[in-house]
């Protein structure tokens, strides 16, 4: 159908059928698993005061779902055969016609032509190896090559490619080496360029560092030679197909049911929230969870370096920074985006990650009627988060007195939520901290919830519990009353206090 030459046998069915196994389901298009129908925290939960505390197993320590079939490591003969067949395919197929087909039809067409090529060239291969060859070539033409099997697995959190011959994945909070490898660094760089070109960016020797994203929002970073000595280094922070919710975080033990209700109230009462945590602690995931409780009639504007947030509200405007072009011009920074979105009549401003002087613009927005704004910051404790904001303001060249800067911070931020990744790979919300105000030159905070580590079990899993700090009337009580949430807030705090007792 799509052959360029009609009389050489390519692109037509062979006279005798080739002995192949039935076509396997494409690795890049897995059937979506049904979403478990758990209780939704959106409704007011029943707080069972007498229920004993249960030890919950973190998801990171649960056995990951194994792939359908573990593919053996391939030798050079396999890659030589693949190169030979791939070259014949590219010389035969009409890519412009192929682009008009949907993914499933295009895969079937490629499989038919590759089978023809294998027959005409008398290539002898075991059936299982031939199926792998068909799948690899389909992935090379239509997807991201060897990465496709990894991208199809929902149990992988990170993919780390260190040159063509070494690929690591994070499964269950632990990093293990994968059997996936690339033909050479040229193929790896070509796939990297294909990924970043989809969002209008480029990576090559003149521009060797690039941040990008996949269509599903997964974060991508590429650093290419000459900066990466052993070949291109590709890092992908994968997003799960089924987005996490607060009730799922409860089932995973990241927070208690009462703590989840407290977070829901914080989101609904339009508190200004900063989510603090280290790399890989789940800050963006938690931010996505909190945005589920934004009212549908609010106008929300997001500002990100690479667009990762996936809000479900109907009135959302997504903004993304732009790096400079090859001439060093055209850069649009996070500060530029935040300043511009203030002119777009936002009701909430959500910044994916605050890294520098743009924190001052975000604080100004929080303090000028854009209640309910949110952002994430890299910090290990709530107190360190406040210090980081203060130092980032200084990075912008502002010559304000330290007390004035702290007054701006304390007057803008209401809640700091601290996320952490523990040494066993599990992720926990370790603090829900309220910013109360100033005493002298010091910002005063109080913990509403904190996570206390009690030890570990025989398998090395961390044992701990979330406890209440005993605050009966938090500082945002009047705000909760304004939004008719004070009754539920009081019940939640009482239940947390009784659990401690």
N, C-alpha and C positions, 0 to 999 in steps of 0.2 A: 504493500500500500504506500509506504513512504520511501521505498528504495529509489535512489537516484538513477541506477542502471537497471533496466527491466529485464535483460537477457542473460545476466551472469549468475543467476540463482539466488542472489541476496535479496531479502525482502519478500520471498515467496515461500510457501509451505514446501517441505521436502517431499519427494515421491514416497519414501518409506518413512513411517513415523519414527522419531527418535525416542529411545527408551529413556524416559525421564520420570522422576517421581511426580505426583500431582503437585501443581503449583502451591508453594507455601504462602501463607498470609504475609504480605510485605511487612518487613520489620518497621518501616517508617509509618505504617498506618495500622496500629493495633486497635482491636475492638475496645471501646471505652468501657471500663469496668463500672458496674452500677454503684452509685453513691449510697453509702449506708444511711439509712433513715434514722438518725439518732435524735434525741430530744433537743429541741431548739431553745437556746438560752434566751431568745428574744422574748418569750413568754416569761412571766414572773415565776421562778421556780419555787418549789416547796423546800423549805430548809428544815431538814430533819436533825434536830439538835441531839437526839440520842443515838444517832448512827455512829458506830465506831469508825475510826480513821482507817482507811484501807491503804495498803502499800500498792502503789501503781507502778507498772513497768514502763520505763520510758521507751518511746518508739525506736530510739536509736539502738537499743539493745535487743530488739526483737529480731528474729531471723528474717533476713531480706528475702523477697520473692526471687527465686532462681529463674534465670532465663530458660526458655523452652528447651534449648539444646546448646550445650557448650561447644563452640567451634574449636577444632584443634588449631595449633599454631601452623602457619603455612610456610612452605619452603620456597626457595627461589624459583623452582620450576612452575609453581602455581602462579606466581606473579608474572613470570615471563609469558605463560599462556594467557593470563588475563590481559596483559599489555597487547599481545597479538590480536586477541579477539576484540578488544576495545578499539584498537586502531581500525580494524575492518568495519566495525559497527559505525564509527564516526564517518568513515569514507562512504558508507552505504546509506545511512539514514538521513532524512530531510528534517533537520531540527526545527525549521520554521513551521512545518506541518505538525510535528510532534507537540509543539508548544500549544497548539489549539485544542489538544485532547485534555480530558481530566486525568488526574494522577493515576487512577486505577487502569484506565484504558491505555495510557502511555506505557505503563509497566508491562501490560500484556503484549503490546506491540513490540517492545524491546526484547522481551523474552522470546517471542516467535523468531525475530531476526537473529538473535544470538544462537538459538537452537539451529537455525539454518547454517550459520557460519561454522558452528562446531561440526556439523555433519559434512559440509563441503570440504573443510580442511582436515577431516579424518582425525580429529583430536580425541584421544582415548582418555576418558576420565571416569572415576566412580560416580554413581548417580548422586550421592550425598555431596561430593565435591563440586559436581556440575551445578547442583542447586545453589550452593554457596557462591559459585562464580556468577550465576544469573542474578542473584540478589545483590552481590557487590557491584556489578555493572549497572544495574538499575539505580542503585544508590548513588553511584558516581555521576550518572547522567541527570537524575531528577532530584537528588538530595545532597547530603553532605558526606557522601562516601562512607568510609569506615565508621564515622560518628553515628550513623543512623541507628544501629542496634542499641547504642548507649542512650541516645535521645529518646528512644521508644520506651525505655524502662522507667517506671515511675518511682522506683525505690532508690534511684541515684540522685544525690544532692549536688555533687560537683563532678565535673570532668576536667582532668588536668593532663594536657598533652605536652610532653617535654621532648620535642623533636619527633621525627617520624617513627622512631623505634621504641618509644616508651609512653604508655598511657596509664594514668592512675584515675581511680574513681573513689568517691566517698559513698559508702553504703552503711547505713546504720550508725553514722557518726564516726566510722573508722575508715581510714584510707587504705585501699588495697590496689595492687597492680592488675590491670586488665590485659586480656590476650590480644586486644585490638592494636594493630599497628598500621602504618601507612607505607605505601610503596617507597617513597623517598620524601625528602623535604620539599621538593617542588610540588608534589601532590598536596602536601599539607598546606603550603602557602597558598596554593590555588583555592583550596577549600576555605581558608581564612579570608581570602579576598572575596569569595562568593558570599560569605556571611556578612561582611561589613559593607559590601556594595549595596545590599538590600536596604540599608538605612542611609545611603548617600555618603558613605565614608570610604576611606581607602587606607591600605597598609602596603608599604613597599620599603625599599631602602631609604628613600627620601623622607618617608613618614612611617617610621617603624613601630610606633605605639598607637594603639587604637582601642577605643571602647565602643561597643555596639550591643545589639540585642537580637535575639531570634524572634520570629513572629509570635511566639507564645509569651514573650516578655522575659525569657531567660537572659541573664546578664553575660556578656561576652567581653573578654579582654584578650588582645593579641599583641605580642611583642616579637618582632621579626629581626633577622640578621640585618645589620651587623651588631645590633645590641644584644640579641640572643645568640650566644656563641655556637651552641650545639643544634641549631635549627629553630624554626618558629616555635614559640611557646604559646599555647592556646588554653585559656581557662574559661569554663562555662559554669556559671551558677544556675542550675536548673530550677525551673518552677514546676511544681506539681500540677498535673492536669486537673485534679480535684482540689480546689482552693480550700485551705484550712479555715475553720471557723473557731469561734471561742469555745463552743461545746466540744469540738474535737481536741482543742488544747487541754480542756479539762480531762478528757478521757486519757490523754497522753501523760497527765500528771504535771503539765507545765504550770498550772494554776489550779486552785480549788474552785468548786462551783460558786462559792460565795465571792471569791476573788474575781471570778469572771463576771458576776453580776455587778460588782463594783466597777470594773472596767467598762461594762456596758453603760452604767449610769454616767461615768466620766465622759464617754463619747456622746451621749445624748444631751448632756447639760452644757455642751459646747465649752468645756474646759480647754485651755491651751496646753497641749501635751507635747513633751519631748521624750522620744524613746531612745534610751541610751543602751549601749552594749558593744561588745567586741566584735571582731570579724567572724561571721558565721554563727552569730548568736540568735539570729531570727528576728532582727529588727524590722526588716521590710515585711516579713510574714505577719508580724504582730500589727504593724501599721495597716496592712490590708484588712486584718480582722476588725480593727477599731473603726475603719471607714464604713463598715457595713451598717453602722448605727447612725450614720448621717441621714438626716431627713431627705426625702426624695425631692422636695421643693427648694432645696438649697443649691445655689450656684457654687461649684467647687472648681478651683483651678490648681493643677498640680505642676510643680517645677522639678525637673530631674535632669541629671547628666545623661542617663540612658533610661528611657521610659520603661519602668518595671511595674508601677502600681496599676492595679486593675480594679477600678471602682465600678460598682454596679448601679450607681445613681444615674438618672437620665440626663442631668445637667452638669456635665463635666467637661472642662477644657484642659487638654494635656499639652504642656510645653516641655521642650527639650533643648538643652544647650547645644551649641555647635562649635566644633574646634576650628582653628584657623586653617585656611587653605594652604596650598603649597607655597604661595607667596607670603604667607604669614598674616594674611588679612581675613576679615570676615568673621572673626571669633565672636560668639555670643556667650557671655558668662552667666553663671547662676544669678549674680547680682543684677544683671540686665533683665533677666526673666522676672525676678521678684519685683523690681521697680516697675516693669511694664504691667504686670498682672494687677498692681494696685490701681491701674487706670481702667481695668476691665470689670469693675463692679463685682469683685468676688465677695462671697459670704464666708467662705473658708479658703485658706491657702495651705496647701500641703506640699512640703519640700521633701523630696525623696531622701536626700542626705545633705547635711550641712557640714561643710569642710573648711570654710574660710570666712572672710569678712561679710559674706552674705547673711551671716547670723544676725548682724545688726539690722539689716533690712527686714528680716523675718520678725525680730523682736518689735520693731517699729510697727509692723503690720498687726501683730498680736495686741498691741497697745492702742490701736486706732480704730477699733470697732470690728475687727475681723476675728471675733471670738470663735473658738473651736479649731484654730489653726494647729497644724501638727508638723513634726519633722523628726529626723533621726540624727544622732550624733555618736561618733565613736568615743566611748568612755567606759571605764570599768566599774564605777560607782556613781550614785547620784551626786555626791559632793564633787567628784572629779568632773562630772558633766558640767556643773556650774563653773568650775575653774576653766574648763576648756572653752566654754562660751566667752568667758572674760578674755582669755588669751587670743581667741579668734577675732574679737573686736579690735584688740590691739594690733593684730596683723593688718587690719585695714588702714592703719595710719591715723586712727582717731586719737586725739590728745585729751580725752576726757579724764577727769579724776576717777580713781578706782571706785570710790563710794558712789559716784554718779552712775558708773557702768553697772554696779551691783544693784542699784535701785531700779535701773531699767530692766535688768534680768528678773528681779523679784516681782516687779510690777507687771511683767508680761507672761511669765511661765507659771502655770497653776500646778501641773502634775509632771513628775518625771517617772517613767516606767523603765526599770532596769531589767534587761534580758541578759542571760549568760549561758554560755555553753560549758558544761562541766567536763571534768577530765574523763568521764566514762562515755562521752559523746552525747549525753542527753542535754536538752535545752530547758531552761527554767526561767520563769519570771521571778527574779530574786527580791525586787523591791517595788512597791508602789509608794512613791514618796511625794508629799505635798510641800510646795513652796509657800511658806506662811508669810514672810515679810522680812523686815530688817530690824536688827538690834545693834545699834551703833554702826560699825562698818562690816558687820557679818550678816550674810543671808541665813535666815532661820528656816529649817526644814523639819518635817516630822514624817516618820514612816507610818503608813496605814497598814501595809502588809509587808512581811519580809520572809525570806526562805532560810531556814536553819538546817544545816547539814548535821546529821547525827552519827554518820559512819558509813559503812559499806557492807554489802552482803558477801557471801562466799564467791559470787561470780564477779565481784568488782564493781557492782552497780551502786551508785550513790543512794543512800537512804537519808531522807530529810522530810521536812514538813513546812507548810506555809502557816505562819502564825500571825495573829493580829497584834498590833502594837498597843492596843487598848485605848485608841482614840475614839471617844464616844460621839464627838461632834466635830467633824473635820472643818477645815477653813472654808471649803466650798459649799458649806451647808446652805447658805442663803441662795446660792446659785441653784442648788438642787430644789429648794423650795420654789424658786421662780419657775422651774420647769415641772413642778408637781411630782418630783421624784424623792422628796424628803422622807416619805413613809417607807418606801422600798430601801432607801439608803440606811435608815435607822434599823430596819429588820435585818439587813445584810450585816451591818456592823455588830449587832447583838448576837447573831448566829456565829460570827467569827470569834467573838469574845467568849462565848460559851464553849466553843471547841477547844480553846486554849485552856479553859478551866477544867 
